[in-house]
């Protein structure tokens, strides 16, 4: 997809030229002009996406460099796992914990699984010094996996880290035998946490650095969501 081609402007187009091109195309393809025309709706969505990237200096610079649009939670923004300005970190882990009345103010043991850096290859994904890398077929080298969700009014596109290449966008031709080239392995752990004495419904406890590890960045967080058992809810009503 070439955003410049979508708007019909050259790659050195000024912001004024980009805005002018967008206005002209919006007058032709806006859904209010031709309601019910699915082809024009799809075209306008693409035009709007191209404009929102090319009219933003940082997004445009990233697009010119890597050419990968990312949309998350309905808000369009630009991100690349290779952009140095964006900090890399492991994914957060969310654990739901049901709490009984007698557990308030006490302690509970919570088992969970987390991804840690492979101890054999140290997160490199390979043990070979002469390893050749190939494009990851799952994400086509983007390092991200696209997910589309629809609600009643709009389409929401989100991207998460590619599970096969772990965001690298490439796979080793001689993968590590322990992690199979992913750079991370699964580990089971258990932690003891104190339950708040005055527990609120779906109260959150964030434990920094106890989430998944990232070979090239910081660790994610472990997030505990306390849920009050039905017996406790009835007593508090």
Secondary structure, DSSP 8 states (H G I E B T S, - for coil): --HHHHHT--TT--HHHHHHHHHHHHHHH-TTTSTT-HHHHHHHHHHHHHHHHHTSHHHHHHHHHH---EEETTEEE---TT-TTS--B---EEEEEEE-GGGTTSEEEEEEEEEEE-TTTTTSSB--TT--EEE-TTTTTSSEEEEEEE-SS-EEEEEEE-TTTTTSSEEESSB-TTTTTSSEEEEEEEEEEE--SS--TTEEEEETT-S---TTSB---EEEEEEE-HHHHHHH-
